[in-house]
Amino acid sequence: MTTTTDTTPRGWLGCLACYNDGRLRGTWLNLDELAEPAEHRPKYFQKMTSPSGYEFTACTVCHGDELALLDTENLPRTVGESWGDALAYAEALDSLDLDEHREAFAAYLDNHYTADFVGVLDHFHDSFVASFDYMTECEDFIEDTAYDLLDLDGLSHSVRDLLDRDKLRDPSRLDMTTTNYDGRVYLWRDC
Ligand SMILES: [Zn+2]
């Protein structure tokens, strides 16, 4: 049986002034809509301009501009209620071209407690090696890498049999670690 899990990142953006007044005023927005709530949900949010010319997004009822994420799905836990942090996360995801990298970035954040999503991108790229469906696939990859690094390909099978395969399949021997996230195995370079 296949179960499809909805992994779309989204947040329930609401007006804090209305909320503190006992009125729940806001709506769910997908991560890509959160940058422009007034454009996507004009019923709840509108663009306003301050006397000094500063443009901001406000609640259509009370014109309050303090907006917060009062609920989230599939967003890093460090986003919390911060609309700004969710936008920074969206910006970081946008810079990742491959689906594999976007999934791996979520796995990375599960293991690194930070809200500096753009600032950690370099470290993410340096440390991410690959992701796998199963641990055995990951260990096969590590074993192949170890053979390459140690230049053992030319060894006869009788000599290979003498090698300690458990050690050759141990990521820590290559200064790597594995984590599990969302049903996949991720391999990271220690750096
Ligand atoms: Zn309001």
Backbone and ligand atoms as CSV (ligand in chain L), in Angstrom:
chain,resi,resn,atom,element,x,y,z
A,1,MET,N,N,0.843,-1.199,0.000
A,1,MET,CA,C,0.000,0.000,0.000
A,1,MET,C,C,0.877,1.248,0.000
A,2,THR,N,N,0.518,2.177,-0.817
A,2,THR,CA,C,1.269,3.420,-0.849
A,2,THR,C,C,0.459,4.527,-0.181
A,3,THR,N,N,1.072,5.204,0.738
A,3,THR,CA,C,0.401,6.352,1.337
A,3,THR,C,C,1.113,7.608,0.853
A,4,THR,N,N,0.344,8.547,0.388
A,4,THR,CA,C,0.940,9.798,-0.036
A,4,THR,C,C,0.816,10.796,1.110
A,5,THR,N,N,1.953,11.312,1.517
A,5,THR,CA,C,1.934,12.311,2.579
A,5,THR,C,C,2.050,13.680,1.935
A,6,ASP,N,N,1.233,14.585,2.369
A,6,ASP,CA,C,1.312,15.944,1.863
A,6,ASP,C,C,2.454,16.658,2.579
A,7,THR,N,N,3.478,17.006,1.818
A,7,THR,CA,C,4.648,17.626,2.435
A,7,THR,C,C,4.758,19.114,2.101
A,8,THR,N,N,3.683,19.699,1.530
A,8,THR,CA,C,3.732,21.118,1.167
A,8,THR,C,C,3.925,21.990,2.403
A,9,PRO,N,N,4.980,22.820,2.427
A,9,PRO,CA,C,5.146,23.712,3.568
A,9,PRO,C,C,4.103,24.840,3.506
A,10,ARG,N,N,3.430,25.087,4.620
A,10,ARG,CA,C,2.437,26.155,4.654
A,10,ARG,C,C,2.284,26.688,6.076
A,11,GLY,N,N,1.732,27.875,6.150
A,11,GLY,CA,C,1.527,28.469,7.468
A,11,GLY,C,C,0.192,29.190,7.522
A,12,TRP,N,N,-0.392,29.210,8.718
A,12,TRP,CA,C,-1.638,29.948,8.928
A,12,TRP,C,C,-1.240,31.343,9.400
A,13,LEU,N,N,-1.318,32.315,8.456
A,13,LEU,CA,C,-0.901,33.679,8.767
A,13,LEU,C,C,-2.100,34.456,9.298
A,14,GLY,N,N,-1.920,35.064,10.459
A,14,GLY,CA,C,-3.031,35.790,11.055
A,14,GLY,C,C,-2.603,37.127,11.630
A,15,CYS,N,N,-3.601,37.971,11.885
A,15,CYS,CA,C,-3.369,39.301,12.454
A,15,CYS,C,C,-3.330,39.173,13.983
A,16,LEU,N,N,-2.211,39.626,14.585
A,16,LEU,CA,C,-2.049,39.486,16.036
A,16,LEU,C,C,-2.994,40.395,16.823
A,17,ALA,N,N,-3.253,41.613,16.298
A,17,ALA,CA,C,-4.151,42.535,16.992
A,17,ALA,C,C,-5.559,41.946,17.084
A,18,CYS,N,N,-6.033,41.389,15.969
A,18,CYS,CA,C,-7.356,40.751,15.976
A,18,CYS,C,C,-7.359,39.546,16.905
A,19,TYR,N,N,-6.276,38.769,16.846
A,19,TYR,CA,C,-6.161,37.565,17.675
A,19,TYR,C,C,-6.226,37.940,19.160
A,20,ASN,N,N,-5.494,38.997,19.538
A,20,ASN,CA,C,-5.489,39.437,20.936
A,20,ASN,C,C,-6.846,40.007,21.356
A,21,ASP,N,N,-7.629,40.387,20.354
A,21,ASP,CA,C,-8.969,40.913,20.568
A,21,ASP,C,C,-10.013,39.798,20.598
A,22,GLY,N,N,-9.533,38.566,20.449
A,22,GLY,CA,C,-10.439,37.423,20.487
A,22,GLY,C,C,-11.066,37.083,19.151
A,23,ARG,N,N,-10.551,37.664,18.069
A,23,ARG,CA,C,-11.061,37.321,16.738
A,23,ARG,C,C,-9.957,36.610,15.961
A,24,LEU,N,N,-10.290,35.446,15.404
A,24,LEU,CA,C,-9.315,34.704,14.614
A,24,LEU,C,C,-9.423,35.177,13.166
A,25,ARG,N,N,-8.456,35.993,12.760
A,25,ARG,CA,C,-8.531,36.582,11.421
A,25,ARG,C,C,-7.249,36.234,10.667
A,26,GLY,N,N,-7.362,35.374,9.680
A,26,GLY,CA,C,-6.191,34.956,8.910
A,26,GLY,C,C,-6.544,33.743,8.086
A,27,THR,N,N,-5.546,33.130,7.460
A,27,THR,CA,C,-5.824,32.001,6.586
A,27,THR,C,C,-4.543,31.227,6.278
A,28,TRP,N,N,-4.716,29.999,5.786
A,28,TRP,CA,C,-3.576,29.190,5.365
A,28,TRP,C,C,-3.005,29.724,4.065
A,29,LEU,N,N,-1.691,29.792,3.992
A,29,LEU,CA,C,-1.001,30.164,2.762
A,29,LEU,C,C,0.152,29.190,2.552
A,30,ASN,N,N,0.329,28.754,1.294
A,30,ASN,CA,C,1.493,27.926,0.996
A,30,ASN,C,C,2.744,28.794,1.079
A,31,LEU,N,N,3.892,28.138,1.274
A,31,LEU,CA,C,5.138,28.875,1.459
A,31,LEU,C,C,5.393,29.880,0.330
A,32,ASP,N,N,5.069,29.491,-0.912
A,32,ASP,CA,C,5.347,30.394,-2.030
A,32,ASP,C,C,4.355,31.556,-2.088
A,33,GLU,N,N,3.273,31.478,-1.312
A,33,GLU,CA,C,2.305,32.582,-1.291
A,33,GLU,C,C,2.568,33.549,-0.134
A,34,LEU,N,N,3.375,33.092,0.833
A,34,LEU,CA,C,3.555,33.879,2.056
A,34,LEU,C,C,4.256,35.216,1.808
A,35,ALA,N,N,5.038,35.310,0.712
A,35,ALA,CA,C,5.752,36.563,0.441
A,35,ALA,C,C,4.776,37.684,0.093
A,36,GLU,N,N,3.633,37.324,-0.522
A,36,GLU,CA,C,2.665,38.338,-0.957
A,36,GLU,C,C,1.246,37.965,-0.516
A,37,PRO,N,N,0.976,38.007,0.774
A,37,PRO,CA,C,-0.358,37.582,1.246
A,37,PRO,C,C,-1.492,38.411,0.671
A,38,ALA,N,N,-1.270,39.719,0.471
A,38,ALA,CA,C,-2.335,40.601,-0.019
A,38,ALA,C,C,-2.743,40.221,-1.441
A,39,GLU,N,N,-1.758,39.742,-2.196
A,39,GLU,CA,C,-2.027,39.368,-3.584
A,39,GLU,C,C,-2.835,38.061,-3.631
A,40,HIS,N,N,-2.522,37.150,-2.725
A,40,HIS,CA,C,-3.165,35.828,-2.770
A,40,HIS,C,C,-4.460,35.752,-1.957
A,41,ARG,N,N,-4.549,36.526,-0.873
A,41,ARG,CA,C,-5.754,36.479,-0.032
A,41,ARG,C,C,-6.220,37.904,0.282
A,42,PRO,N,N,-6.717,38.624,-0.747
A,42,PRO,CA,C,-7.120,40.026,-0.537
A,42,PRO,C,C,-8.262,40.185,0.473
A,43,LYS,N,N,-8.974,39.083,0.744
A,43,LYS,CA,C,-10.051,39.156,1.727
A,43,LYS,C,C,-9.484,39.440,3.127
A,44,TYR,N,N,-8.277,38.946,3.382
A,44,TYR,CA,C,-7.704,39.057,4.730
A,44,TYR,C,C,-6.590,40.103,4.847
A,45,PHE,N,N,-5.849,40.308,3.749
A,45,PHE,CA,C,-4.666,41.168,3.831
A,45,PHE,C,C,-4.671,42.204,2.716
A,46,GLN,N,N,-4.143,43.379,3.035
A,46,GLN,CA,C,-4.010,44.392,1.998
A,46,GLN,C,C,-2.681,45.119,2.146
A,47,LYS,N,N,-2.240,45.673,1.012
A,47,LYS,CA,C,-1.017,46.482,1.003
A,47,LYS,C,C,-1.396,47.884,1.447
A,48,MET,N,N,-0.593,48.473,2.342
A,48,MET,CA,C,-0.844,49.853,2.766
A,48,MET,C,C,0.476,50.621,2.708
A,49,THR,N,N,0.377,51.928,2.656
A,49,THR,CA,C,1.570,52.758,2.624
A,49,THR,C,C,1.518,53.742,3.785
A,50,SER,N,N,2.591,53.794,4.547
A,50,SER,CA,C,2.649,54.721,5.687
A,50,SER,C,C,2.856,56.145,5.169
A,51,PRO,N,N,2.588,57.168,6.016
A,51,PRO,CA,C,2.796,58.554,5.582
A,51,PRO,C,C,4.222,58.795,5.081
A,52,SER,N,N,5.185,58.046,5.613
A,52,SER,CA,C,6.572,58.246,5.166
A,52,SER,C,C,6.896,57.448,3.901
A,53,GLY,N,N,5.874,56.784,3.350
A,53,GLY,CA,C,6.073,56.093,2.079
A,53,GLY,C,C,6.481,54.641,2.217
A,54,TYR,N,N,6.487,54.116,3.448
A,54,TYR,CA,C,6.881,52.717,3.681
A,54,TYR,C,C,5.691,51.796,3.407
A,55,GLU,N,N,5.918,50.835,2.530
A,55,GLU,CA,C,4.824,49.934,2.157
A,55,GLU,C,C,4.815,48.690,3.043
A,56,PHE,N,N,3.635,48.330,3.522
A,56,PHE,CA,C,3.551,47.156,4.386
A,56,PHE,C,C,2.251,46.392,4.125
A,57,THR,N,N,2.194,45.182,4.649
A,57,THR,CA,C,0.996,44.353,4.519
A,57,THR,C,C,0.210,44.424,5.807
A,58,ALA,N,N,-1.103,44.643,5.716
A,58,ALA,CA,C,-1.910,44.814,6.918
A,58,ALA,C,C,-3.196,44.007,6.837
A,59,CYS,N,N,-3.797,43.833,8.009
A,59,CYS,CA,C,-5.088,43.170,8.148
A,59,CYS,C,C,-6.176,44.068,7.532
A,60,THR,N,N,-7.098,43.489,6.790
A,60,THR,CA,C,-8.128,44.314,6.139
A,60,THR,C,C,-9.164,44.830,7.137
A,61,VAL,N,N,-9.263,44.211,8.323
A,61,VAL,CA,C,-10.255,44.661,9.295
A,61,VAL,C,C,-9.714,45.785,10.183
A,62,CYS,N,N,-8.569,45.507,10.872
A,62,CYS,CA,C,-8.068,46.479,11.851
A,62,CYS,C,C,-6.867,47.271,11.339
A,63,HIS,N,N,-6.373,46.926,10.142
A,63,HIS,CA,C,-5.200,47.558,9.545
A,63,HIS,C,C,-3.922,47.328,10.355
A,64,GLY,N,N,-3.954,46.374,11.280
A,64,GLY,CA,C,-2.748,46.017,12.034
A,64,GLY,C,C,-1.731,45.356,11.114
A,65,ASP,N,N,-0.451,45.656,11.365
A,65,ASP,CA,C,0.584,45.093,10.489
A,65,ASP,C,C,1.439,44.045,11.207
A,66,GLU,N,N,0.999,43.625,12.389
A,66,GLU,CA,C,1.717,42.547,13.069
A,66,GLU,C,C,1.075,41.222,12.691
A,67,LEU,N,N,1.730,40.528,11.748
A,67,LEU,CA,C,1.205,39.256,11.265
A,67,LEU,C,C,2.103,38.134,11.755
A,68,ALA,N,N,1.502,37.048,12.154
A,68,ALA,CA,C,2.297,35.933,12.683
A,68,ALA,C,C,1.715,34.610,12.216
A,69,LEU,N,N,2.560,33.589,12.211
A,69,LEU,CA,C,2.125,32.247,11.827
A,69,LEU,C,C,1.595,31.549,13.075
A,70,LEU,N,N,0.294,31.416,13.171
A,70,LEU,CA,C,-0.299,30.835,14.367
A,70,LEU,C,C,-0.404,29.327,14.276
A,71,ASP,N,N,-0.101,28.775,13.089
A,71,ASP,CA,C,-0.001,27.327,12.918
A,71,ASP,C,C,0.854,27.085,11.676
A,72,THR,N,N,1.589,25.990,11.652
A,72,THR,CA,C,2.411,25.685,10.472
A,72,THR,C,C,2.357,24.191,10.181
A,73,GLU,N,N,2.644,23.856,8.927
A,73,GLU,CA,C,2.789,22.458,8.515
A,73,GLU,C,C,4.017,22.343,7.627
A,74,ASN,N,N,4.848,21.360,7.912
A,74,ASN,CA,C,6.023,21.062,7.084
A,74,ASN,C,C,7.003,22.221,6.973
A,75,LEU,N,N,7.056,23.033,7.999
A,75,LEU,CA,C,8.073,24.086,8.062
A,75,LEU,C,C,9.068,23.712,9.158
A,76,PRO,N,N,10.350,24.133,9.033
A,76,PRO,CA,C,11.308,23.833,10.098
A,76,PRO,C,C,10.804,24.383,11.433
A,77,ARG,N,N,11.052,23.637,12.516
A,77,ARG,CA,C,10.485,24.049,13.809
A,77,ARG,C,C,11.036,25.396,14.268
A,78,THR,N,N,12.234,25.773,13.783
A,78,THR,CA,C,12.816,27.044,14.213
A,78,THR,C,C,12.080,28.249,13.619
A,79,VAL,N,N,11.215,28.025,12.621
A,79,VAL,CA,C,10.415,29.139,12.090
A,79,VAL,C,C,9.466,29.662,13.172
A,80,GLY,N,N,8.942,28.744,13.971
A,80,GLY,CA,C,8.025,29.140,15.037
A,80,GLY,C,C,6.869,29.938,14.472
A,81,GLU,N,N,6.588,31.087,15.087
A,81,GLU,CA,C,5.481,31.932,14.615
A,81,GLU,C,C,5.960,33.046,13.690
A,82,SER,N,N,7.266,33.044,13.393
A,82,SER,CA,C,7.824,34.190,12.675
A,82,SER,C,C,7.566,34.131,11.173
A,83,TRP,N,N,6.776,35.082,10.712
A,83,TRP,CA,C,6.503,35.207,9.281
A,83,TRP,C,C,7.813,35.500,8.536
A,84,GLY,N,N,8.646,36.377,9.106
A,84,GLY,CA,C,9.932,36.735,8.482
A,84,GLY,C,C,10.842,35.525,8.327
A,85,ASP,N,N,10.880,34.651,9.347
A,85,ASP,CA,C,11.726,33.460,9.250
A,85,ASP,C,C,11.202,32.508,8.174
A,86,ALA,N,N,9.878,32.440,8.030
A,86,ALA,CA,C,9.309,31.589,6.979
A,86,ALA,C,C,9.723,32.112,5.602
A,87,LEU,N,N,9.770,33.437,5.458
A,87,LEU,CA,C,10.183,34.025,4.178
A,87,LEU,C,C,11.663,33.739,3.907
A,88,ALA,N,N,12.485,33.776,4.974
A,88,ALA,CA,C,13.912,33.451,4.819
A,88,ALA,C,C,14.087,31.987,4.408
A,89,TYR,N,N,13.248,31.119,4.974
A,89,TYR,CA,C,13.296,29.696,4.600
A,89,TYR,C,C,12.925,29.533,3.120
A,90,ALA,N,N,11.884,30.270,2.686
A,90,ALA,CA,C,11.466,30.216,1.281
A,90,ALA,C,C,12.600,30.677,0.363
A,91,GLU,N,N,13.313,31.723,0.802
A,91,GLU,CA,C,14.422,32.261,-0.001
A,91,GLU,C,C,15.540,31.208,-0.120
A,92,ALA,N,N,15.826,30.537,0.989
A,92,ALA,CA,C,16.867,29.500,0.972
A,92,ALA,C,C,16.460,28.350,0.050
A,93,LEU,N,N,15.188,27.914,0.141
A,93,LEU,CA,C,14.711,26.821,-0.722
A,93,LEU,C,C,14.773,27.216,-2.188
A,94,ASP,N,N,14.442,28.474,-2.479
A,94,ASP,CA,C,14.459,28.963,-3.855
A,94,ASP,C,C,15.838,28.847,-4.486
A,95,SER,N,N,16.872,28.972,-3.645
A,95,SER,CA,C,18.231,28.931,-4.185
A,95,SER,C,C,18.678,27.497,-4.478
A,96,LEU,N,N,17.887,26.514,-4.066
A,96,LEU,CA,C,18.242,25.114,-4.313
A,96,LEU,C,C,17.502,24.626,-5.557
A,97,ASP,N,N,18.267,24.211,-6.572
A,97,ASP,CA,C,17.653,23.868,-7.859
A,97,ASP,C,C,17.028,22.475,-7.884
A,98,LEU,N,N,17.648,21.550,-7.171
A,98,LEU,CA,C,17.217,20.158,-7.283
A,98,LEU,C,C,16.244,19.792,-6.172
A,99,ASP,N,N,15.204,18.995,-6.525
A,99,ASP,CA,C,14.276,18.483,-5.511
A,99,ASP,C,C,15.035,17.737,-4.420
A,100,GLU,N,N,16.051,16.963,-4.858
A,100,GLU,CA,C,16.828,16.177,-3.890
A,100,GLU,C,C,17.480,17.111,-2.861
A,101,HIS,N,N,17.948,18.257,-3.320
A,101,HIS,CA,C,18.601,19.197,-2.404
A,101,HIS,C,C,17.593,19.873,-1.481
A,102,ARG,N,N,16.387,20.146,-1.997
A,102,ARG,CA,C,15.363,20.755,-1.132
A,102,ARG,C,C,14.951,19.790,-0.031
A,103,GLU,N,N,14.799,18.504,-0.391
A,103,GLU,CA,C,14.465,17.502,0.637
A,103,GLU,C,C,15.608,17.350,1.627
A,104,ALA,N,N,16.834,17.350,1.093
A,104,ALA,CA,C,18.006,17.186,1.966
A,104,ALA,C,C,18.153,18.393,2.899
A,105,PHE,N,N,17.758,19.568,2.429
A,105,PHE,CA,C,17.870,20.771,3.275
A,105,PHE,C,C,16.916,20.658,4.471
A,106,ALA,N,N,15.726,20.118,4.228
A,106,ALA,CA,C,14.793,19.895,5.342
A,106,ALA,C,C,15.391,18.885,6.327
A,107,ALA,N,N,16.054,17.848,5.800
A,107,ALA,CA,C,16.712,16.855,6.663
A,107,ALA,C,C,17.849,17.504,7.442
A,108,TYR,N,N,18.590,18.388,6.773
A,108,TYR,CA,C,19.701,19.109,7.418
A,108,TYR,C,C,19.179,19.940,8.590
A,109,LEU,N,N,18.064,20.655,8.356
A,109,LEU,CA,C,17.520,21.534,9.405
A,109,LEU,C,C,16.938,20.727,10.561
A,110,ASP,N,N,16.540,19.486,10.276
A,110,ASP,CA,C,16.046,18.628,11.348
A,110,ASP,C,C,17.177,18.305,12.330
A,111,ASN,N,N,18.396,18.411,11.823
A,111,ASN,CA,C,19.577,18.026,12.595
A,111,ASN,C,C,20.398,19.227,13.080
A,112,HIS,N,N,20.100,20.402,12.567
A,112,HIS,CA,C,20.817,21.623,12.959
A,112,HIS,C,C,19.788,22.645,13.414
A,113,TYR,N,N,19.851,23.005,14.674
A,113,TYR,CA,C,18.840,23.917,15.204
A,113,TYR,C,C,19.230,25.362,14.872
A,114,THR,N,N,18.668,25.884,13.784
A,114,THR,CA,C,18.996,27.250,13.381
A,114,THR,C,C,17.820,27.857,12.635
A,115,ALA,N,N,17.702,29.181,12.713
A,115,ALA,CA,C,16.727,29.885,11.880
A,115,ALA,C,C,17.464,30.741,10.848
A,116,ASP,N,N,18.797,30.605,10.800
A,116,ASP,CA,C,19.593,31.349,9.815
A,116,ASP,C,C,19.656,30.526,8.527
A,117,PHE,N,N,18.499,30.405,7.876
A,117,PHE,CA,C,18.363,29.461,6.761
A,117,PHE,C,C,19.268,29.789,5.580
A,118,VAL,N,N,19.439,31.079,5.288
A,118,VAL,CA,C,20.281,31.458,4.158
A,118,VAL,C,C,21.759,31.318,4.550
A,119,GLY,N,N,22.064,31.670,5.812
A,119,GLY,CA,C,23.451,31.635,6.284
A,119,GLY,C,C,24.064,30.239,6.331
A,120,VAL,N,N,23.239,29.205,6.493
A,120,VAL,CA,C,23.801,27.849,6.609
A,120,VAL,C,C,23.894,27.129,5.266
A,121,LEU,N,N,23.485,27.796,4.175
A,121,LEU,CA,C,23.462,27.110,2.871
A,121,LEU,C,C,24.838,26.584,2.460
A,122,ASP,N,N,25.901,27.388,2.696
A,122,ASP,CA,C,27.243,26.936,2.302
A,122,ASP,C,C,27.616,25.663,3.052
A,123,HIS,N,N,27.348,25.663,4.357
A,123,HIS,CA,C,27.675,24.485,5.151
A,123,HIS,C,C,26.842,23.280,4.723
A,124,PHE,N,N,25.579,23.546,4.379
A,124,PHE,CA,C,24.717,22.470,3.879
A,124,PHE,C,C,25.326,21.837,2.618
A,125,HIS,N,N,25.727,22.694,1.665
A,125,HIS,CA,C,26.282,22.166,0.409
A,125,HIS,C,C,27.581,21.394,0.649
A,126,ASP,N,N,28.408,21.892,1.599
A,126,ASP,CA,C,29.668,21.200,1.898
A,126,ASP,C,C,29.414,19.840,2.542
A,127,SER,N,N,28.368,19.746,3.346
A,127,SER,CA,C,28.207,18.514,4.112
A,127,SER,C,C,27.317,17.467,3.433
A,128,PHE,N,N,26.367,17.877,2.601
A,128,PHE,CA,C,25.468,16.879,1.995
A,128,PHE,C,C,26.211,16.027,0.963
A,129,VAL,N,N,26.129,14.707,1.114
A,129,VAL,CA,C,26.763,13.797,0.162
A,129,VAL,C,C,25.707,13.182,-0.752
A,130,ALA,N,N,24.726,12.495,-0.172
A,130,ALA,CA,C,23.714,11.814,-0.976
A,130,ALA,C,C,22.599,11.332,-0.054
A,131,SER,N,N,21.471,10.938,-0.668
A,131,SER,CA,C,20.389,10.354,0.130
A,131,SER,C,C,19.964,9.038,-0.503
A,132,PHE,N,N,19.408,8.160,0.317
A,132,PHE,CA,C,19.111,6.790,-0.112
A,132,PHE,C,C,17.771,6.340,0.455
A,133,ASP,N,N,17.150,5.364,-0.247
A,133,ASP,CA,C,15.908,4.784,0.263
A,133,ASP,C,C,16.171,3.880,1.466
A,134,TYR,N,N,17.310,3.163,1.413
A,134,TYR,CA,C,17.595,2.173,2.461
A,134,TYR,C,C,19.023,2.317,2.977
A,135,MET,N,N,19.211,1.925,4.230
A,135,MET,CA,C,20.533,1.969,4.845
A,135,MET,C,C,21.531,1.096,4.079
A,136,THR,N,N,21.062,-0.060,3.571
A,136,THR,CA,C,21.993,-0.946,2.849
A,136,THR,C,C,22.518,-0.270,1.587
A,137,GLU,N,N,21.660,0.520,0.909
A,137,GLU,CA,C,22.124,1.264,-0.277
A,137,GLU,C,C,23.205,2.255,0.118
A,138,CYS,N,N,22.981,2.902,1.246
A,138,CYS,CA,C,23.948,3.875,1.746
A,138,CYS,C,C,25.278,3.176,2.053
A,139,GLU,N,N,25.205,2.005,2.688
A,139,GLU,CA,C,26.439,1.266,3.028
A,139,GLU,C,C,27.154,0.766,1.774
A,140,ASP,N,N,26.376,0.375,0.748
A,140,ASP,CA,C,27.005,-0.008,-0.531
A,140,ASP,C,C,27.803,1.169,-1.092
A,141,PHE,N,N,27.194,2.342,-1.015
A,141,PHE,CA,C,27.836,3.557,-1.522
A,141,PHE,C,C,29.132,3.829,-0.754
A,142,ILE,N,N,29.062,3.674,0.580
A,142,ILE,CA,C,30.248,3.922,1.409
A,142,ILE,C,C,31.351,2.908,1.074
A,143,GLU,N,N,30.944,1.652,0.880
A,143,GLU,CA,C,31.930,0.615,0.550
A,143,GLU,C,C,32.601,0.914,-0.795
A,144,ASP,N,N,31.789,1.302,-1.791
A,144,ASP,CA,C,32.363,1.656,-3.099
A,144,ASP,C,C,33.328,2.821,-2.967
A,145,THR,N,N,32.910,3.829,-2.183
A,145,THR,CA,C,33.760,5.008,-2.002
A,145,THR,C,C,35.067,4.616,-1.320
A,146,ALA,N,N,34.968,3.744,-0.325
A,146,ALA,CA,C,36.174,3.295,0.383
A,146,ALA,C,C,37.115,2.557,-0.573
A,147,TYR,N,N,36.565,1.686,-1.442
A,147,TYR,CA,C,37.404,0.977,-2.425
A,147,TYR,C,C,38.126,1.971,-3.323
A,148,ASP,N,N,37.361,3.010,-3.766
A,148,ASP,CA,C,37.975,4.022,-4.639
A,148,ASP,C,C,39.099,4.755,-3.923
A,149,LEU,N,N,38.789,5.200,-2.703
A,149,LEU,CA,C,39.754,6.007,-1.958
A,149,LEU,C,C,41.016,5.213,-1.644
A,150,LEU,N,N,40.826,3.947,-1.313
A,150,LEU,CA,C,41.970,3.118,-0.914
A,150,LEU,C,C,42.619,2.454,-2.126
A,151,ASP,N,N,42.018,2.705,-3.322
A,151,ASP,CA,C,42.549,2.142,-4.555
A,151,ASP,C,C,42.644,0.617,-4.467
A,152,LEU,N,N,41.559,0.002,-4.013
A,152,LEU,CA,C,41.567,-1.442,-3.780
A,152,LEU,C,C,40.963,-2.238,-4.932
A,153,ASP,N,N,40.567,-1.521,-6.004
A,153,ASP,CA,C,39.845,-2.202,-7.082
A,153,ASP,C,C,40.638,-3.351,-7.698
A,154,GLY,N,N,41.982,-3.222,-7.711
A,154,GLY,CA,C,42.800,-4.242,-8.372
A,154,GLY,C,C,43.020,-5.501,-7.542
A,155,LEU,N,N,42.554,-5.478,-6.304
A,155,LEU,CA,C,42.814,-6.634,-5.438
A,155,LEU,C,C,42.044,-7.878,-5.904
A,156,SER,N,N,42.663,-9.008,-5.781
A,156,SER,CA,C,41.982,-10.245,-6.154
A,156,SER,C,C,40.881,-10.541,-5.141
A,157,HIS,N,N,39.929,-11.364,-5.555
A,157,HIS,CA,C,38.798,-11.647,-4.669
A,157,HIS,C,C,39.239,-12.357,-3.394
A,158,SER,N,N,40.298,-13.172,-3.504
A,158,SER,CA,C,40.738,-13.885,-2.298
A,158,SER,C,C,41.301,-12.899,-1.269
A,159,VAL,N,N,41.951,-11.836,-1.757
A,159,VAL,CA,C,42.464,-10.829,-0.822
A,159,VAL,C,C,41.310,-9.985,-0.279
A,160,ARG,N,N,40.363,-9.666,-1.159
A,160,ARG,CA,C,39.198,-8.886,-0.728
A,160,ARG,C,C,38.452,-9.573,0.405
A,161,ASP,N,N,38.406,-10.908,0.321
A,161,ASP,CA,C,37.686,-11.658,1.351
A,161,ASP,C,C,38.292,-11.468,2.731
A,162,LEU,N,N,39.571,-11.073,2.757
A,162,LEU,CA,C,40.242,-10.870,4.044
A,162,LEU,C,C,39.895,-9.516,4.665
A,163,LEU,N,N,39.344,-8.626,3.834
A,163,LEU,CA,C,39.049,-7.277,4.340
A,163,LEU,C,C,37.844,-7.306,5.283
A,164,ASP,N,N,37.872,-6.428,6.226
A,164,ASP,CA,C,36.765,-6.315,7.181
A,164,ASP,C,C,35.678,-5.440,6.555
A,165,ARG,N,N,34.665,-6.095,6.014
A,165,ARG,CA,C,33.651,-5.332,5.263
A,165,ARG,C,C,32.847,-4.419,6.176
A,166,ASP,N,N,32.644,-4.834,7.427
A,166,ASP,CA,C,31.908,-3.960,8.354
A,166,ASP,C,C,32.601,-2.609,8.490
A,167,LYS,N,N,33.917,-2.662,8.543
A,167,LYS,CA,C,34.657,-1.404,8.668
A,167,LYS,C,C,34.598,-0.598,7.378
A,168,LEU,N,N,34.629,-1.302,6.235
A,168,LEU,CA,C,34.562,-0.609,4.944
A,168,LEU,C,C,33.194,0.038,4.726
A,169,ARG,N,N,32.183,-0.465,5.440
A,169,ARG,CA,C,30.831,0.074,5.281
A,169,ARG,C,C,30.468,1.040,6.400
A,170,ASP,N,N,31.441,1.390,7.216
A,170,ASP,CA,C,31.184,2.270,8.361
A,170,ASP,C,C,31.446,3.730,7.957
A,171,PRO,N,N,30.398,4.575,7.921
A,171,PRO,CA,C,30.592,5.947,7.459
A,171,PRO,C,C,31.615,6.735,8.273
A,172,SER,N,N,31.740,6.419,9.570
A,172,SER,CA,C,32.645,7.209,10.407
A,172,SER,C,C,34.100,7.054,9.966
A,173,ARG,N,N,34.414,5.931,9.278
A,173,ARG,CA,C,35.783,5.745,8.771
A,173,ARG,C,C,36.105,6.743,7.677
A,174,LEU,N,N,35.070,7.266,7.032
A,174,LEU,CA,C,35.268,8.251,5.962
A,174,LEU,C,C,34.926,9.658,6.457
A,175,ASP,N,N,34.864,9.823,7.786
A,175,ASP,CA,C,34.460,11.107,8.368
A,175,ASP,C,C,33.087,11.531,7.862
A,176,MET,N,N,32.174,10.575,7.840
A,176,MET,CA,C,30.799,10.855,7.427
A,176,MET,C,C,29.846,10.339,8.496
A,177,THR,N,N,28.611,10.885,8.493
A,177,THR,CA,C,27.580,10.392,9.401
A,177,THR,C,C,26.278,10.248,8.621
A,178,THR,N,N,25.367,9.445,9.154
A,178,THR,CA,C,24.062,9.298,8.514
A,178,THR,C,C,22.975,9.790,9.476
A,179,THR,N,N,21.897,10.292,8.883
A,179,THR,CA,C,20.705,10.607,9.674
A,179,THR,C,C,19.495,10.050,8.925
A,180,ASN,N,N,18.418,9.843,9.650
A,180,ASN,CA,C,17.165,9.415,9.030
A,180,ASN,C,C,16.188,10.574,9.096
A,181,TYR,N,N,15.528,10.825,7.973
A,181,TYR,CA,C,14.525,11.887,7.981
A,181,TYR,C,C,13.441,11.544,6.968
A,182,ASP,N,N,12.203,11.569,7.414
A,182,ASP,CA,C,11.078,11.381,6.514
A,182,ASP,C,C,11.207,10.104,5.679
A,183,GLY,N,N,11.673,9.016,6.321
A,183,GLY,CA,C,11.741,7.735,5.649
A,183,GLY,C,C,12.933,7.534,4.730
A,184,ARG,N,N,13.880,8.495,4.720
A,184,ARG,CA,C,15.072,8.324,3.886
A,184,ARG,C,C,16.330,8.403,4.742
A,185,VAL,N,N,17.414,7.864,4.167
A,185,VAL,CA,C,18.707,7.911,4.845
A,185,VAL,C,C,19.559,8.992,4.168
A,186,TYR,N,N,20.122,9.891,4.979
A,186,TYR,CA,C,20.964,10.978,4.445
A,186,TYR,C,C,22.393,10.789,4.914
A,187,LEU,N,N,23.320,10.984,3.982
A,187,LEU,CA,C,24.741,10.833,4.287
A,187,LEU,C,C,25.412,12.210,4.259
A,188,TRP,N,N,26.132,12.499,5.348
A,188,TRP,CA,C,26.748,13.830,5.510
A,188,TRP,C,C,28.245,13.706,5.726
A,189,ARG,N,N,28.976,14.618,5.142
A,189,ARG,CA,C,30.400,14.755,5.401
A,189,ARG,C,C,30.550,15.541,6.707
A,190,ASP,N,N,31.399,15.087,7.616
A,190,ASP,CA,C,31.650,15.867,8.837
A,190,ASP,C,C,32.502,17.083,8.458
A,191,CYS,N,N,31.979,18.263,8.621
A,191,CYS,CA,C,32.776,19.452,8.302
A,191,CYS,C,C,32.260,20.633,9.108
L,1,ZN,ZN,ZN,-6.660,42.625,12.380
